[in-house]
Amino acid sequence: MSNKITSWLKSHVTQYKIDFMSLNRLRLNQTVSGQIPVTISLTEKTRMAENLLWARSHDASTSFDSMELLLNPYGITPLTALCMFHTDTRCRLSYTVVSDFCMPWHYDSMTYTTNHVLPVFGLCENTDNIITLTLYDESNQPIKSREITLHTGTLSETNHCPCVQDKQGMYRYFLSLPAKDDNLIPLSDGHFLIVHPDYLVKTEQGLLPTHIYEVDLLGRCYRTYYVGDGIFDVYGEISAENKNLLVLSSDAKKGDKLLLEINRETGAIQHIYSPYEREVTSPATHLKQEFFESVISDSLEQFSHFGECLEKIEFPVVGWLKAPVFYKAASVETSSATDLEFMKNTYGITFSINGDSLLVNTTGDLIQEIVFSHPDRIYQLDLTNPPLDESLYEKYRYTLTVPLTEMYSGTYSLVIRFRDGKQEVLQDALSLSRRRNNEN
């Protein structure tokens, strides 16, 4: 009998093995649709913006006199702009930002080139910003100057988002991406790591964030790392010579902590340490004005050295540090189907899809299991261990993230099983389909 049970378990409840190479191919060629509302992920926004900017940067007909400034080029830095144009001879560019309410902001680029791609920082919110751009020849003499006016809107809620205020208290930089403890982890190339505080997973240590973004100050997202067991802390690069990252994560099996060394380029785990094996300190920082100005100077010079034109990212890389535990199941008993409005009004649970992740926004500790049901395959995400402390989380809302790249194409119903024994079914809630390779 025991052999039969073992055989059944192996065929029906074996842990879903993850092929990272296959996941990368699935991720780049899979679209998500269905009755659940879909929003574009940060990496997808970057990819779409990058295609447009790359084409513009290679348009040799755009001159200094005809070019326009692109406000908020990547969609998450509303107080930045990007200028792109070509000159017949090698020149360098400087700019000054002035407005009725803010102190002037000036920057001199010392890079001489014929293909100019330069970010503009220091705009003020909700006003007309007058940007004076000046071209200098190789003898450092000004040869052309022009003014461009950009009107910026009012900033959204600034809590928990990296921002910089000048000495008058006016916002001169704002990144509309929430950061854990308002902190950024600086990297040696001028990029930053940001731990998103709202996408969470339930662990024995409580609710922990799962997403790390690698971005630059212009809002370009280079990589998104997903940590299925949750993130305690991020320590950035190991050293000046070793650019791998150190991330303190939880050990779901033992309820302890693990220190992960990960390859920054691929997301592969290079080594797993006990948190006591090596001494580490977090370089997390706030974007204070003096620090921001020094980073701006360094990152602008690196930006201008990307090449003759803007560097193109075909697809921003999504690295996987540790994947969530998915299980294949044999069957599922479904009840009569419900809809999104019923789930919101009855349980206070809302669903959305952001890029390739399902977001389940819930309160307290209601959900025991999420099941994705397909006619010939079923995936279960088990949330039973451990239950959260109701006294701590009774009124606390959090967003559970479920990467859909774990799953094969098809239409899935969503079964939500609750701790009190109830279950609800969202019939044909989402469809995963492959894109052809020649499609964007």
N, C-alpha and C positions, 0 to 999 in steps of 0.2 A: 504493500500500500504506500509506503513512504517513497518508493521509487516513482510510483505514478504521480504522487503529489509533487515531487521534485521535477518530473518531466513537465507537468502542467504549468508549474511556476516558471520554468525556463522558457516555455513557449508563449505564455500569456502575460506574465508580470515581470519580465526581465527588464532591467534598467535600459533605457534608450541610449545606445552608444552614440557618441558624437564624433563625426568625421569632420574635422575643422576645415579641410580643403573643400569638402562638399558644401559645408555651411557657407563658406565664402562665395561659392558659385551660386548657391540658392539665394543668398542675401542680395546679390547684385542683379538677379534676374527674376525676382518675385514681386508681384503687386498684391495688395490687400484691398478687398472691397467687402460690401455687405451692409446689413442694416445698422451696424455700429458706425458712428461718425468717424471719419478719417481726417487726420491732420498730417502735415508734412514734417518729417523729422529734421533735426538740425543738420545732420550730415547730408540729407537730400536737398535742403535749402542751399547748402554750400555748393553741392554739385551743380544745381541749376544756375546759381549765380556765376559759378566759375566758367561754365560754358559761354555765357553771355560776355563776361569780362575778357575771357581769352580771345574771343572773336574781335572785340573792340580794340584790344591792345595790339592786334595784328593788322588793324586797318591803317595802312600807311597814308591814307588821304586825310586823316584827322590831324590838323595842325594846331599850333598854339592859339591861333586866332579863332579857329572854329570849334575847338573842343569844349565840352560841357563837363561840369563836375557832377559826379554821381553820388547823390546823398544816400547814406546808409547802404552801402553796396551789398552787404551780406544779410541785411534785415534785422540785426540785433544790436547795432551800434548807431543809434539815431543822431549822435553828435559827431559823426565822422563823415568824410567824403573821399572820393578817389578821383584823381585826374590822370588821364591817359592821352598822350599825343605824340607826334613825331616831329623832329626838326631835321633840316638838311645837314647841319653841322653839329658837332658835339657841344652841348650846353649843360648847365646845371640850373636848378630851379629853387627859388625861395618863395615863401608865402607868409602873409600876415592876416590874421583874423581879427576884425574889430566889430563891435556892435554897440548899441546905445547903453547897455547895462553891464558889460563885462570888460575886464582888462584885456588889452591886446595880447594875442598869442602869435609868436613868430617862430619860424623854423627855416634853417638854411640847409639844403642838401648839398653835399660836397661831391656828389657823383656826376661826372660828365658823361653824357650819352646822347644818342639820337632818338632812342625809344624811351619815352618817359612814362613811368608808372609810379605815382607817388601818392600815399594816403595823406589826407588833410585832417588834422586833429584840432581840438580846441574850440569847436563851435559851441554857441550858447543856445539854450532851449527857448522855444516860443518867441522868437524874434528874427529879424532880418540880419543875417551875418554877411558882412562885406569882406570877401577874400581878395586880397591883392596879390597877384602872382607875378613874379619878375624872373626873366631869363637872363643868364650871364654867359658870356662866351668864355673861351679857355684862357683869356687874359684877365678874367674876373671883372669884365666891364658889363654893366647892364645894357642889354640890347632891345628888350621888349618888356612891356608891362601891361597888365589889364586887370580889370575888376570884375568879379562875378558875385552876385548876391544870391544867397541860399536862405530860404525861410525854413526854420525848424519848428516842429510842433512841441506840445507840452509832454514832458516825460510821464510815463506811467508810474505806478507805485515803485519807489526806489528801495524799499526794504529788502535786504538780503541780496541785492544785486551790486556787483562791483561798480564803483563810481568814483569820480574825482571832483572835488570842489576847489576853486581857486581861493585866494586870500580874502576875497569879498564874499565868499560863501556861495558863489554861483557854480552850478554844475557845468563842467567842461568836458566830461567824458562819462558815458553810461553804457554798460553792457547789460542788455535785458535778458540775462540768464542767471537765475538764482544760484547762489553759491553757499555751501555749508559754512556757517559761521562768518559769512561775507568774505571768505578767504580765497586767495589764489595761490597756487603753488608754482613759482617761477621755474622755467627751464633755461638751459644755457643758450638756446637759440632765439630767445625773446618770446617763445610761446609760454602758455600757462596751462596747468591742469586745474579743472574746476570740478568739485564733487557736487552733483545736483542733490539738493536736500529733500526733494519732494517725491522722488521715485524710490520706493522702499521695499524691503523684504523682511519677513518676520523671522527672528532667530531667538535662541535661548537668552541672548543678551538684550532682547528688545528689538525695536524696529531700526534697521540699518539701511543707509543709502546704497544703491546698486550701480549708479552711472558715474563715470569720469569722462569729462570732455577735455580734449586738447585743442585749445583755440589760440589765436593771436589777438592783438588789441583791435584789429579791424573787424573781428567777428568771424573770421574764417575758421571753420571746424576741420581739423586734420584727422582726428580719430575719436571714436567713442569706445570706451572700454566698459564692458558689463561684468560685474562681479556678482555671481549668483548667490553667494553666501553672505554678502553684505560687506561694507567698508567701515572700518574703525578710523583709519587715518591713511593719508598718502604722504610719503616722504620725498617724492620727487626722484631726481637722478642720484645714482649711488655715488658718483664722483665725477671729476672733470674728465677722467679717462673712460669711465664706464657709464654709458648713457642709459643703461637699464633702469627701470623704475622699481621702487620699493613700495608695496601696498600692504597694510595690516588688515587682514580679513579674518572672518570667523571660521572655525572648523565645525561644520554642521554635525559631523558624526560624534565628536567628543565634547562639543560645547566649549571649546577653548579658542585661542587665537593663533593665527599663522601669519608669518611674514613672507610675502611672495616677492620674488625677484622676477620681473617680467621683461621680455624683450619689447622695447618701445615701438619698434617698427612692425612687429608681427603680432604682438599680444601673447606670444607663447610664454609659458611659465618656465624660466630657466632654472630656478632653484626654490625650494620651500624651506624656510628656517623656522625654528622655534623663535618666538619674539624675544627670547632672552639670549639668543646666540650672538647677536650683534647690537651694538649701541647705535641708535638712530635718533635724530631730532627732526622735527617738521620745519621746513622752510616757509610755511604758509605765511602770507602777508596781506595786509590791506593796501589798496592803491592810494597811498598818500601822494600829495602833489609832487614832492621832490623825487620820490621813487618813480612815480609815473613819468615824469619828464626825462629821467635818465633812461628808463626802459624805452620810451618813445624814440629817443635819439638812437639807441642801439638797434631797435627793431626796424626803424625806417631805413637805416643804412643796409641792413640785411635784406629788407624788402626790395630795395633798388638793385641789389646784386643777384636777384633771382635769375637774371638772364637778360637778353636783349628785350624780351617782352614778358608779360605776366606768365608765370609758370602755371601749367594746366594740371589739375588733378582730375584724372578720369573718373575715379570714384573715391571719396574719402574712405579710408580704411576703418573698419569696425573691428577692434580687437576683442578677443574673449579671454578674460583671465580665468574665470570659473563659470561653467554653464549651470543653469538650474537643473534640478533633478526631475526629469520627466520619466514616466513609466508607461509602457504599453499595457492595455487592459483587454480583457476578453469580451466584455459586454457591458451595457449600461441600460438600466431601466429608466425610460423617460416618461414623464408625466405630461399633462396637457401643456402646450406652449404658452408662454407669456410674452410681454414686450418690454422695451426699455423704460417706458413711462411707468409701468407697474413696478418694476424693480426700483426705480427712483422714489416713487411715492410710498411704497410699502416698506422697503428695507433701507432707503437712503443710499443705494448703491448706483453709481453711474459708470458707464463704459465708454471708452474712446480708443481709437487706434492712432498711435503716433509713429509714423514710418513703418517699421517692421515689428513694433511691440504693441501688445494689448495692455491698456491701462485700466485697472479696476480701482475706482476710488470708493472707499468704504469707510465706515466708522466702527470703532470698537473691535471686537474679535468675532465677527459673525460667521465668516466663511471657513469651512473645514476642507473643502476640496473643489477644484475647478476641473471639469472634464470637457475635452474637445471631442465631440462624437461625429464620426464619419461612417458611412455604410460599411466600409471594410477596414477601418482602423480607428482606434480610440487612444487618446493621450490623457493622462491624469497628472495634475499638479497637486501634490499632497501638502496641505497646510496644517495638518493636525498637530505637529510637534514643533514647538510647544504652544499651548494656549497662552495668550497674553494676559497680563495682570489686569483684570477689569477695572480695578481702582485707578490704574494709571492710564488706561486707554479707552475708557468707557465713552468719552466724548471726543476722542482724538481721531481725526480723519487722516488717512494715509492712502497713498497710491501704490498698489501692487503692480509691478511690471512683469509681463510675460513675453519673452522674445518669440515671435512666430517663425523665425528662421529654423527653429527646431523641427518644424512640421512640414510634411510633404503637401503638394498642391491638392486642392479639393475644396468642397464646401463643408463647413463644420457647424454643427449645432453646439451651443454652449450650455453646459449643465452646471449650475451652481448648487453645491450641497452645503447646508448650514450645520452648525454644531448642535442645533436643537432637533435634528433629524429631518427637517424640511428640505425640499429641493425645488428649484425652478429651472425651466428650460427656455432658452432663447433659440427658436428654431431657425436653422440656416443663418446663423448670426454673422459669419464671415466666410469669405472665399479667398483662397490663396491660388494665384495663377502665375505661371512662368511668363516672363517677357522674352521676346526674341532678342538675340544678341545685338541686332542692329537698331533696336529701339532704345530711346533714352529713358 
